[in-house]
Amino acid sequence: MPRIQLPAEEGTNFENALSLVPNVKKMYDQLYEDLWSSTLLTKETKEKVRVYLANVNGCATCMSLSYVDDYTLNEQIQSAIQSGDFTSLSAFDQSLFSFIHTYRTAPRKVTDQEIESLTGTWSNEQIMELLAVINLFDGFHKIIVNLDLYDFCSLR
């Protein structure tokens, strides 16, 4: 049950919670649309970030979806997270998920070497977009978890 009173409107608890501050909802919606439609990062990279964070945060709905029509990606990432063994994934994906983990849990511990490994593959603009995608999806989940808005993240 949500920890705050939500307006009785159509939509998910998350959408209704955001609608309490219409400007924030509008900005979240616009940021999501802008990041997802941007071509700076591939949709597959954004999907990997989304699926990784869905699994880490326990979002069953997000784990069950594929925005790139590749459910094997979901299965591979879920299996790696559950087992703690990422060696079946490409070296790049291992590096990406390690970076995301450190960035979201202990950002001061991100090393120069980790940033350099990203700059060896991506432009500065792409790195900034990667950070925005991480923050967007991780932020969605933190709001949902904190306020118990699980109708959005549950396959009940």
Secondary structure per residue as TSV (DSSP state, phi and psi in degrees):
chain	resnum	aa	ss	phi	psi
A	1	M	-	360.0	131.4
A	2	P	-	-55.4	144.1
A	3	R	S	-84.1	-6.1
A	4	I	S	-127.6	157.9
A	5	Q	-	-78.5	128.0
A	6	L	-	-107.0	149.1
A	7	P	-	-65.0	148.1
A	8	A	S	-83.9	77.7
A	9	E	-	-125.3	161.7
A	10	E	S	-68.3	151.2
A	11	G	S	121.4	176.5
A	12	T	-	-77.7	164.2
A	13	N	H	-57.9	-39.1
A	14	F	H	-62.0	-47.3
A	15	E	H	-61.9	-41.4
A	16	N	H	-67.3	-37.0
A	17	A	H	-64.4	-46.1
A	18	L	H	-62.9	-32.7
A	19	S	T	-68.2	-13.0
A	20	L	T	-63.5	-25.9
A	21	V	S	-125.8	85.5
A	22	P	H	-52.4	-36.5
A	23	N	H	-64.6	-39.3
A	24	V	H	-65.5	-44.5
A	25	K	H	-59.6	-44.3
A	26	K	H	-61.1	-43.1
A	27	M	H	-67.7	-41.4
A	28	Y	H	-60.2	-47.9
A	29	D	H	-60.7	-43.0
A	30	Q	H	-67.9	-42.2
A	31	L	H	-62.0	-44.7
A	32	Y	H	-58.0	-50.2
A	33	E	H	-61.1	-46.1
A	34	D	H	-62.5	-45.4
A	35	L	H	-68.5	-41.5
A	36	W	H	-69.3	-34.8
A	37	S	H	-86.7	-12.2
A	38	S	-	-63.4	148.1
A	39	T	S	-105.6	9.2
A	40	L	S	-61.8	-44.1
A	41	L	S	-110.5	150.9
A	42	T	-	-68.7	153.9
A	43	K	H	-61.2	-33.8
A	44	E	H	-63.5	-40.3
A	45	T	H	-64.6	-45.5
A	46	K	H	-63.2	-37.0
A	47	E	H	-66.3	-39.6
A	48	K	H	-60.9	-44.1
A	49	V	H	-61.8	-47.2
A	50	R	H	-60.7	-47.4
A	51	V	H	-68.4	-40.4
A	52	Y	H	-58.8	-50.2
A	53	L	H	-67.1	-35.1
A	54	A	H	-60.4	-42.8
A	55	N	H	-69.1	-43.9
A	56	V	H	-63.0	-38.7
A	57	N	H	-90.4	-5.6
A	58	G	T	76.2	32.2
A	59	C	-	-88.8	97.9
A	60	A	H	-61.2	-39.9
A	61	T	H	-63.2	-49.9
A	62	C	H	-62.9	-35.5
A	63	M	H	-66.2	-27.7
A	64	S	H	-86.9	-8.5
A	65	L	-	-100.3	154.2
A	66	S	-	-135.3	119.2
A	67	Y	T	-87.3	-3.2
A	68	V	T	-121.8	13.8
A	69	D	S	54.6	43.6
A	70	D	-	-137.1	85.0
A	71	Y	H	-71.9	-16.8
A	72	T	H	-65.4	-31.5
A	73	L	H	-60.4	-46.1
A	74	N	H	-58.5	-46.8
A	75	E	H	-63.5	-42.8
A	76	Q	H	-63.0	-45.9
A	77	I	H	-67.7	-44.1
A	78	Q	H	-60.8	-43.7
A	79	S	H	-62.5	-43.1
A	80	A	H	-63.6	-42.5
A	81	I	H	-67.0	-44.8
A	82	Q	H	-64.2	-39.2
A	83	S	H	-87.4	-18.5
A	84	G	T	74.7	12.0
A	85	D	-	-117.8	107.8
A	86	F	-	-99.2	6.6
A	87	T	T	-66.4	-18.3
A	88	S	T	-77.3	-12.0
A	89	L	S	-90.4	161.9
A	90	S	-	-62.3	157.1
A	91	A	H	-58.1	-38.2
A	92	F	H	-64.2	-45.5
A	93	D	H	-64.2	-39.2
A	94	Q	H	-58.8	-45.3
A	95	S	H	-64.9	-41.8
A	96	L	H	-60.9	-49.0
A	97	F	H	-69.1	-34.7
A	98	S	H	-64.0	-43.6
A	99	F	H	-61.5	-47.2
A	100	I	H	-58.7	-44.6
A	101	H	H	-58.1	-50.3
A	102	T	H	-66.4	-43.9
A	103	Y	H	-58.2	-42.9
A	104	R	H	-85.4	-20.6
A	105	T	H	-105.7	-29.7
A	106	A	-	-151.7	68.8
A	107	P	G	-57.0	-28.2
A	108	R	G	-70.8	-13.6
A	109	K	G	-92.8	-0.9
A	110	V	-	-64.2	127.6
A	111	T	-	-91.9	161.3
A	112	D	H	-58.5	-38.1
A	113	Q	H	-62.0	-40.6
A	114	E	H	-64.7	-42.2
A	115	I	H	-66.1	-41.8
A	116	E	H	-62.8	-35.2
A	117	S	H	-66.2	-32.6
A	118	L	H	-72.3	-42.9
A	119	T	H	-68.4	-20.1
A	120	G	T	-72.4	-19.4
A	121	T	T	-110.4	-38.4
A	122	W	S	-121.9	157.9
A	123	S	-	-76.4	167.4
A	124	N	H	-60.0	-37.4
A	125	E	H	-64.0	-40.3
A	126	Q	H	-67.0	-38.0
A	127	I	H	-64.4	-42.5
A	128	M	H	-64.0	-38.4
A	129	E	H	-67.6	-39.3
A	130	L	H	-56.8	-46.5
A	131	L	H	-63.0	-38.7
A	132	A	H	-65.2	-41.0
A	133	V	H	-64.4	-43.5
A	134	I	H	-58.6	-49.8
A	135	N	H	-63.7	-39.2
A	136	L	H	-61.0	-55.2
A	137	F	H	-70.4	-38.9
A	138	D	H	-66.7	-38.8
A	139	G	H	-63.8	-43.2
A	140	F	H	-52.8	-50.7
A	141	H	H	-66.2	-37.6
A	142	K	H	-66.2	-37.7
A	143	I	H	-64.4	-46.4
A	144	I	H	-61.1	-46.5
A	145	V	H	-66.6	-47.6
A	146	N	H	-61.7	-39.3
A	147	L	H	-100.7	7.1
A	148	D	T	55.4	55.0
A	149	L	-	-101.6	43.0
A	150	Y	T	-70.8	-2.7
A	151	D	T	-61.2	-27.3
A	152	F	S	-77.3	-32.5
A	153	C	S	-109.7	26.9
A	154	S	-	-133.0	143.1
A	155	L	-	-97.8	28.2
A	156	R	-	-52.6	360.0
